[in-house]
């Protein structure tokens, strides 16, 4: 038998029904020998290693010297109590094995007291194991009319607290991933700008990756466009790699820069597909975003350092929004 400590669970291999079955077998058996319990479990369920590893990870059971023990003494046998214990452990865990869970929850944003999220088709497929598991736990539910997933309101305060406070390890991993993705998006946009200007090779050399040398510039890329009056027009580009919801965070410095530069400032909202590639077919380019985005209701200030923005395509005029800029 493979040692439990060596295995790593996958959400697509664990279900609430399997966990409930294993807990029942442990509590109903006088013998706590792991091999004996595994044999009993596998008569009625599957994925013993993954199920046991997960329950150990969330401190419901323990495994030591070939023995499995149930760690909670106040269990009343109800599904709701077991679900609550598991959800609480997920929220409170800072283990790397739970990073996928916390990363998924980062997609849920509050609106009118409800935390919801509408994933892309690609993301819905890539996170199906985790999503289905969270539905089984009654942590999230699906609204077919809006095609959105919502957090069970019972756990709103836990999610709100989690959004405000991350462990240093989880925060470092999240920031490192965001920085990598942001840099890759900037490089992709630079290549895109070069293609846009390929008929004006003398202008290509003017493109600069500003963020590499000056993170306080308030924009990532300097580019140009040919002017109908001769010469060229400045184009200051802030790149945001976005999910299917197209929500993004805009720092105070970036907002002030956009205000100062006006029509010369452009937001490039570049969608990221589930495979990690960028979708330039649905690239959203917003010119003069300070003037036009800040008239929306979908802008929330966060602790005076940044703004959470949800672009409203119906609100933005075609003059200031290009789905595919050329």
N, C-alpha and C positions, 0 to 999 in steps of 0.2 A: 504493500500500500504506500502511496506517495505521502510524505510527511505534510501535515496540514500547514505548517509554518512556511513551507516552500511554495505553496500554491498561491495564485493570485486570482481573485474572483473576477468574473465578467458579468455585467448586469444582464446580458441576454441569457445567461445561464442560471439566474436565480429568480425565484418567484416567491411571493408571500405565502402561497399555498405550501411550497416545499419547506419553508422555514417553520411554518406552523406545525407541519407534520413532524419535522425533526424535534422540535421542542416537546411535542406530545410524546414522542417515543422516549426521549431522555427522561422526562418526568414520570413516565409510566413503567420504567424499567428499574429493577433493583440493581442490575449490573450496569456499570458505567464504562465498561471496556469499549474502546473505540471500534474495534473490529466487530464486536458483537452488535453494537448499535448501528454500524454501517450495514451489516447484513439485514437487520430488521428494516431499516430505512429503505434499502434498495429493493425490497419486495413490493413497495407501494409508490416509490418516487425515484427521481433521477438526480444527477449532479450533486452527489453527496459532498465531494471535496469543496466545490464552489459554495454550496449552501453553508457548510460548516465553517469555512474560512470567513464568510461574510458575517455570520452570527458572532464569531469570535472577534472580528474587527469592530463590531458595534457593542461589544461587551455584554452580549446576552448569554453567551456560553464561554467556557474556557477549556483549553486542551493542554494537558500536561501529562507526561509519562504514560501515554496510551490511554488516558482516561478523559472522558467528556463530562463536564459539570455544568449545570444550569446556574447562572450567577445571580439571578434576581429572585429574591425571597418573597416578594409580595404579589406574585402573579395570580390573578383571579380567573385566568383561563379565557378571557375575552379577546376577540380579534382586535378591538379598538385599543386595548391596553398595549398589546404587542406592537401594533402599528405605531403608537405614540412613542414607545421606547426606541424603536428603530429610527423614526424621524428625528427625535431629539438627539440621538447619537450622531446622525448624519450632519445635522446643523452644527453640533459642537465639535466635531472632529476636525483636526488640522493635519491629519495624516495625508501623505501624498496619494495614497490609494483612493482617497475621496475627492481628489481635485476635479475629476470629471463632473461629479455632482455639483460642486460649488461653481464651476465654470458654467454649467448649464443654467443654474439659477441666476447668474449674472444677466441673463437675457430678459428676465422678467422685470418690467417697469410698472410703477404705480400710476394708475389713472382712476380718479374718482373713488379711491379707497380699494381698488382691486389691482393686484399684480398680475399682469397677463403678458402673453408672448405669442406672436404668430411666426413660426419658423418657415423657412423656405422648404420646398419639397426635398431638396438634397439634404438639408440639415435634419429634417424629420426622419429621413431614412437612416442617416448615419448615427442618430441618437435614439433609435427606436427601442433598443434594449433598456436603456436608462429611462426613457419616457414611459414605457409600458410598466416598468417596475414602480415608478412614482405614482402612476395611476392606480396600481394595485394597492399601494399604501394609502390611497386617498389624499395624497399631498397635492396632486394636480388633477384637474378635470378638463375635459374638452368640450368646447361650445361649437357645434357644427355650423350654426348660423353665421358666426363671425370667423370661423376657422382659427380660433385662438385657444391657447391653453391658459388656464388661470390657476393661481395658487389657492388652495382651500383657505378661506378667510381665517380659520382657526390658527393658521401659522403665519399670518401677516406680520405679527410683531417679531417673530423669529427671523423672517426674511429681511425685514427692515433693519434689524440689529446686525444681521450678517453682512448686509450691504455696507453698513457703516464701519464694521470692524472685521478685518481679516487677520489671520495669524501672519507673523512675519515671513514664514516660509511660503505660505500660500500667496501672500501679496507679492513677494519677490518673484515667484514663478509666474504669476499673472502679469506683472509688469514686464518681465523679460520676454514673455510671449507677445505681449502687445507691442513692445519696442521692435521686436523682430518683424512682426507683421506690418507695422507702420513703415519701417525702412524698406521692406520688400514692395509695399504699395507705392512708395515714393519713387523707387527705381523703375517700377512698371510705368508710372505716369511720365517719367522723364523719357522713356523709350517711346511712349505714345506721342508725346510732344514732338519728338524728332521725326516721327512718321507724318504728323500733321504739317511740319515745316519742310518736308523733303523736297518740295518744289522750290524752296528758297534756302538752299544750302548755306548761304552767307549768314542766315539768321540762326541756324542750328547751333553754332558756336556760342551764341549768347545765352543758351540754356545753362542754368547753374543749380546745383543741388545745395541750396542755402542751408538747410537743416543740418548738414554734415559739419559745417563750420560755426554756425550760430543758432543754437536752439532757442534763443530769445528773440529771434527776428519776427515771430508772429506769423510766419508762413514757411512753407517747406521748399518751394521751387520758384525760381525766377525764369520766366519764359517771355516770349513776344508773339505778336501777330503782325503781319504786313499791314501798313496803313494805306488807305486809299489816297492819302495826301502825300505819299512818299515816306520813306523811313519805316519805322515800326512803332507799335504800341506796347507799352509795358503790360505784363501779365503776372501778378503775384498769386501763386497757387498754394492753397492749404489742402493737403490730401487727408482724407479720412477713409480708412478701410472699414466698411460697414457690413452688418448682417442683412438679412432679408427685410428687417423692419426699417432699415435706413436711419435708425437713431444714432446719434453720435454726441460726444462731449466736446465742448468748445471752451477753451480756457479764456480767462479774462484778458490775457495778453493778446491772444488771437482775435478776440472780439474788438479790442481797442485798435488793433492794427487794421482790421477790416473796416472799422469806422473811419479811420484816417485815410485809407487808400480808396475807399468808395468803389467806383465802377472798375477800378484796376485790380480789385481783389476778387479771387474766384475760389469757391469751394468745390473740390472734386470728391464726390462721394462714390467710392469704388467698391461695389459688392464683392464679397468673398464667398466663393462656392464651398460646398462641403469637402471637396477634394483639395482645398487650399489654394485653388487658382482664382485669378481675378476675372470678373465678368465685365469686360469693356463694352459689351453690347447693351448693358443697362447702366452704364456710367451716367451719373447725374452731375451736371456742372451748373452751379448757381453763381451768377455774377452779382456783385454788390450785395452779398448776403446780410450785411448788417442792416441795411435798409429794409429788406424784404422778409428775412426770417424773424426779426424781432417784433413784427406785427402779428405773429401767430400766437395762439394760446398754447401751442405745443412746445413752449420753451420754459424750462424751470431752472432757477438759479440754485446752485448747490454750494452752500457754505461760503459764498463770496469768492470762490476760486474758479468755478467753472459753471457752464450751463449745459443742461441736457436738452437736446433739440430733436424733435421729430418733424422732418420736412413735410409740409402739406402740399402735395403736387397740385391740388385743385386751387389752392390759394395763390401759389406762385404763378405769375404770368409767363407765357411762353417767351417773352422778351428777356426774362431773367433766368430761365431754366432750359437747359438743353439736355435731353436724354442721352444723345450721343453728339458730343461737340466736334466740330470740324472747322 
